[in-house]
């Protein structure tokens, strides 16, 4: 069970990291260019977007491993940990404000993950 928990935490972290990189990528895209220039400069030459693709691919491959080796009814609920990482990333990377209700929600997610995995 500990192996599933550790792999799920890693997969959720990779998934969240990919989403953070995607947000960083779209923030620097220039929408004023024509379609081809937008594609070449904003998509093909965007390091954040390339890093996003690599990270999301790693998360997908790890998810496939988890699905192959563990019961779906245990593995899928643990993906909710991505929301925990997402809120922390919002605070730490994007300097967003987190209100107490969000902390209560994160606590519920963690309790739910504990009950599912326990």
C-alpha angles and dihedrals in degrees: 000000000000090000090056091049094049093046091047092051090050092046092048091048092051091047092051092045089053091053092048090051090049091054090049089049096052092046091066098042113115110224095185094075126092119266097265095044089047091052096046100040103029100038110022096039098039109113092193090056093048090050088049091055092050093047094046090048090052090049090050093049091048090048090054089052091050092049091050096051106032137049113270091225089063100035101048099055089053090063085077086082086080086074090058091052090044094057092046090050090050089056099040103035104028098028093232122167117247118202126209093258089062090052089052089051091050089049090053091050092051092047090049092050090049092051093048095047096037 
